[in-house]
């Protein structure tokens, strides 16, 4: 599959934070080090967690062209996200605006070249490969590079799973511990200091124990969401969260949560046939 594709991400929930205390305030609400945005032109992923370190939202952070901080999220109620992020906003000099519906997001799976006037471009790896986001104002007409055809439907889902990208309501859900989904490698800073849920997440890192962990694997193309994962003793070993709708060379990609300590895991289909998992990075 060509890596030069265009993905329509619709109109995500979008909040804007500006003011002298904006960076410091958000740094106390998010797992990512917001200060990184001062040195980078990339969009950065982050988690919003509760006091117990459990996931409430997964968001993306960036700076607008005039220095405001943008927090965006797909498949999320903008008012709920705003309520959580402003719950502790009391004496800080921060102005918050809900820009949801005013900007649409197009993601390119590589560098699309020159940015059209009025469009905000930021590097991001939101689909598992180094790419570029274009934020486009509502009503603005933009011509997309012909070398980046639209990726959608089953082909988009296959691309996501092939690159091990967790999706909301599949691999990600409210109440999840972010390290269980591997988000500690991309969304969490362990050096920036305190934020809501920081103590629990730091304790998980030092203890090194999780009840489950997300894996990305390749299996026989007979696999489906009705298949199950079994350990060496024949007991349930985890839960399949996504199976690629597209097979290649007799194989499919899948994502699943494995229970802690599960070994020699195989996939069993409804007809009783069993197939090994080939772990992917």
C-alpha positions as CSV (number, residue, x, y, z in Angstrom):
1,X,0.0,0.0,0.0
2,X,1.3,3.4,-0.9
3,X,2.4,5.5,2.0
4,X,1.4,8.8,0.3
5,X,-2.2,9.1,1.2
6,X,-4.6,11.7,2.5
7,X,-6.9,11.1,5.4
8,X,-10.0,13.2,6.2
9,X,-10.2,13.6,10.0
10,X,-13.3,15.7,9.8
11,X,-13.8,18.6,12.3
12,X,-12.4,17.4,15.7
13,X,-13.2,19.0,19.0
14,X,-10.9,22.0,19.3
15,X,-10.1,24.2,22.3
16,X,-7.8,27.2,22.3
17,X,-5.8,28.3,25.3
18,X,-4.0,31.6,25.4
19,X,-2.5,33.9,28.0
20,X,0.6,34.2,30.1
21,X,-0.3,31.1,32.3
22,X,-1.6,28.9,29.5
23,X,1.5,26.6,29.1
24,X,1.9,26.2,32.9
25,X,-1.8,25.6,33.4
26,X,-2.1,22.9,30.7
27,X,1.1,21.3,31.9
28,X,-0.7,20.5,35.1
29,X,-3.7,19.0,33.3
30,X,-2.0,16.8,30.6
31,X,0.4,13.9,30.6
32,X,2.6,15.4,27.8
33,X,5.2,18.2,28.5
34,X,3.4,21.1,26.9
35,X,6.7,23.1,27.0
36,X,8.0,21.0,24.1
37,X,5.7,23.0,21.8
38,X,8.0,26.0,22.2
39,X,10.8,24.2,20.5
40,X,8.9,22.0,18.0
41,X,6.6,22.6,15.0
42,X,5.0,19.2,15.5
43,X,1.6,18.2,17.0
44,X,2.1,16.0,20.1
45,X,-0.2,13.4,21.5
46,X,-1.3,13.5,25.1
47,X,-3.7,11.9,27.6
48,X,-6.1,13.6,29.9
49,X,-6.4,11.4,33.0
50,X,-8.3,11.5,36.3
51,X,-6.8,11.5,39.7
52,X,-6.4,7.7,39.6
53,X,-4.4,8.0,36.4
54,X,-7.1,6.5,34.2
55,X,-7.8,7.8,30.7
56,X,-10.6,10.3,30.1
57,X,-9.5,11.6,26.7
58,X,-6.7,11.3,24.2
59,X,-5.8,14.6,22.6
60,X,-3.3,16.2,20.3
61,X,-1.5,19.5,21.1
62,X,0.0,22.1,18.9
63,X,0.7,25.9,18.7
64,X,-1.3,28.0,16.3
65,X,0.5,30.5,14.1
66,X,0.0,33.3,16.7
67,X,1.2,31.2,19.6
68,X,-2.0,30.0,21.1
69,X,-2.2,26.4,22.4
70,X,-4.6,24.2,20.6
71,X,-6.0,21.0,22.2
72,X,-7.9,18.7,19.7
73,X,-9.6,15.3,19.9
74,X,-11.6,13.2,17.5
75,X,-14.8,11.3,18.6
76,X,-15.0,13.4,21.7
77,X,-17.7,15.8,23.0
78,X,-16.1,19.2,23.0
79,X,-18.1,20.5,25.9
80,X,-17.0,17.5,28.1
81,X,-13.4,18.0,27.1
82,X,-13.6,21.7,27.9
83,X,-15.3,21.0,31.3
84,X,-12.5,18.7,32.3
85,X,-9.7,20.9,31.2
86,X,-11.1,24.0,32.8
87,X,-12.3,22.4,36.0
88,X,-9.2,23.6,37.9
89,X,-8.9,27.0,36.1
90,X,-9.4,29.4,39.0
91,X,-6.8,32.2,39.4
92,X,-4.6,31.5,36.3
93,X,-4.4,34.1,33.6
94,X,-5.8,31.9,30.8
95,X,-8.4,32.6,28.1
96,X,-10.2,29.5,26.7
97,X,-12.2,29.5,23.4
98,X,-14.1,26.5,21.9
99,X,-13.1,26.5,18.2
100,X,-14.9,23.2,17.4
101,X,-16.5,23.3,14.0
102,X,-14.4,26.2,12.8
103,X,-11.5,24.1,11.5
104,X,-11.3,20.8,9.7
105,X,-8.3,18.5,9.8
106,X,-6.6,16.7,6.9
107,X,-3.7,14.3,7.6
108,X,-1.1,13.3,5.0
109,X,1.0,10.2,5.5
110,X,4.1,12.0,4.2
111,X,5.2,15.6,3.4
112,X,2.7,17.0,0.9
113,X,4.9,20.0,0.0
114,X,4.0,23.7,0.0
115,X,1.2,24.7,2.4
116,X,-1.7,26.7,0.9
117,X,-2.3,30.2,2.2
118,X,-4.5,30.3,5.3
119,X,-3.7,26.6,6.2
120,X,-1.9,25.7,9.3
121,X,0.6,22.8,8.8
122,X,2.1,20.7,11.6
123,X,4.2,17.6,11.5
124,X,2.5,14.6,13.2
125,X,2.6,10.8,13.4
126,X,-1.1,10.4,14.3
127,X,-1.4,7.4,11.9
128,X,1.9,5.7,12.9
129,X,4.2,7.2,10.3
130,X,5.8,10.6,10.0
131,X,3.3,12.8,8.3
132,X,1.7,16.3,8.2
133,X,-1.5,17.8,9.4
134,X,-3.3,20.5,7.6
135,X,-5.8,22.6,9.6
136,X,-8.2,24.3,7.2
137,X,-10.7,27.0,8.1
138,X,-14.3,26.2,7.6
139,X,-15.5,27.3,4.2
140,X,-11.9,27.6,2.7
141,X,-11.4,25.8,-0.6
142,X,-8.1,23.8,-0.8
143,X,-6.6,21.8,-3.7
144,X,-4.9,18.7,-2.4
145,X,-1.8,17.2,-4.1
146,X,-2.8,14.6,-6.7
147,X,-0.1,12.3,-5.4
148,X,-2.0,11.9,-2.1
149,X,-5.2,10.1,-3.0
150,X,-7.9,9.8,-0.3
151,X,-7.6,6.8,2.1
152,X,-11.0,5.8,3.6
153,X,-13.2,2.9,4.5
154,X,-11.7,-0.6,4.9
155,X,-8.4,0.6,3.4
156,X,-8.0,3.2,6.1
157,X,-8.9,0.8,8.9
158,X,-6.4,-1.7,7.4
159,X,-3.7,1.1,7.4
160,X,-4.4,2.0,11.0
161,X,-4.2,-1.6,12.3
162,X,-1.1,-2.3,10.1
163,X,0.7,0.6,11.9
164,X,-0.6,-0.4,15.3
165,X,-2.5,2.9,15.9
166,X,-5.0,2.5,18.8
167,X,-8.5,3.9,18.1
168,X,-11.1,5.3,20.5
169,X,-13.8,2.7,21.5
170,X,-11.5,-0.1,20.2
171,X,-8.2,0.0,22.0
172,X,-8.8,3.2,23.9
173,X,-11.7,3.9,26.3
174,X,-12.5,5.8,29.4
175,X,-10.9,4.2,32.5
176,X,-8.0,2.6,30.7
177,X,-4.5,3.0,32.2
178,X,-2.6,4.7,29.4
179,X,0.5,2.5,29.8
180,X,-1.7,-0.6,29.1
181,X,-2.1,0.8,25.6
182,X,1.6,1.6,25.2
183,X,0.8,5.4,25.3
184,X,3.6,5.8,27.9
185,X,6.1,5.8,24.9
186,X,4.4,8.7,23.1
187,X,2.0,10.6,25.3
188,X,3.5,10.7,28.7
189,X,6.4,12.8,30.1
190,X,8.0,11.3,33.2
191,X,10.2,14.3,33.8
192,X,8.0,17.4,33.7
193,X,6.5,17.3,37.2
194,X,3.0,17.1,38.6
195,X,-0.3,16.8,36.7
196,X,-3.7,15.2,37.5
197,X,-3.0,11.4,37.8
198,X,0.8,11.8,37.7
199,X,1.5,9.9,40.9
200,X,-0.4,6.8,39.9
201,X,1.2,6.7,36.4
202,X,4.7,7.2,37.8
203,X,4.1,4.4,40.3
204,X,3.1,2.1,37.4
205,X,6.3,2.9,35.6
206,X,8.5,2.1,38.6
207,X,6.5,-1.1,39.6
208,X,6.6,-2.3,36.0
209,X,3.4,-4.3,36.4
210,X,0.3,-4.0,34.3
211,X,-2.7,-6.3,34.3
212,X,-2.8,-6.3,30.5
213,X,-0.8,-4.9,27.5
214,X,-1.7,-4.0,24.0
215,X,0.0,-6.0,21.3
216,X,0.1,-5.7,17.5
217,X,0.4,-9.0,15.6
218,X,0.0,-10.7,12.3
219,X,-2.1,-13.9,12.0
220,X,-3.7,-16.2,9.5
221,X,-6.3,-14.4,7.3
222,X,-9.1,-16.6,8.7
223,X,-8.9,-14.5,11.9
224,X,-12.0,-12.4,12.8
225,X,-13.5,-10.6,15.8
226,X,-15.2,-13.9,16.7
227,X,-11.8,-15.5,17.2
228,X,-10.3,-15.9,20.7
229,X,-6.9,-15.8,22.2
230,X,-5.8,-18.8,24.3
231,X,-2.7,-19.4,26.4
232,X,-0.6,-22.6,26.6
233,X,-3.1,-24.2,29.0
234,X,-6.1,-23.4,26.7
235,X,-7.4,-20.6,28.9
236,X,-8.5,-17.2,27.7
237,X,-5.4,-15.0,27.3
238,X,-6.8,-11.7,26.3
239,X,-9.2,-9.8,24.1
240,X,-9.0,-9.0,20.4
241,X,-9.8,-5.3,19.8
242,X,-9.3,-4.9,16.0
243,X,-8.8,-7.2,13.0
244,X,-7.8,-5.8,9.7
245,X,-10.6,-6.1,7.0
246,X,-7.9,-6.6,4.4
247,X,-5.6,-9.6,4.1
248,X,-2.3,-9.8,2.3
249,X,-0.3,-12.9,1.4
250,X,-2.7,-15.0,3.5
251,X,-2.2,-12.8,6.6
252,X,-4.1,-10.2,8.6
253,X,-3.0,-7.6,11.2
254,X,-4.7,-7.5,14.5
255,X,-4.5,-5.6,17.8
256,X,-5.4,-7.2,21.1
257,X,-4.9,-6.9,24.9
258,X,-3.0,-9.8,26.4
259,X,-3.3,-10.7,30.1
260,X,-0.2,-10.4,32.2
261,X,1.8,-13.6,32.2
262,X,0.1,-15.1,29.1
263,X,2.6,-17.3,27.2
264,X,2.6,-19.2,24.0
265,X,-0.6,-17.5,22.9
266,X,-2.5,-18.8,19.9
267,X,-5.6,-17.6,18.1
268,X,-8.5,-20.0,17.9
269,X,-11.3,-19.5,15.3
270,X,-14.9,-20.5,15.8
271,X,-14.3,-23.7,13.8
272,X,-11.7,-24.8,16.3
273,X,-8.6,-24.2,14.1
274,X,-5.7,-22.6,15.8
275,X,-3.0,-20.3,14.5
276,X,0.1,-18.7,16.0
277,X,0.5,-15.0,16.6
278,X,3.5,-13.3,14.9
279,X,4.3,-10.2,17.0
280,X,5.0,-7.0,15.3
281,X,6.9,-4.0,16.6
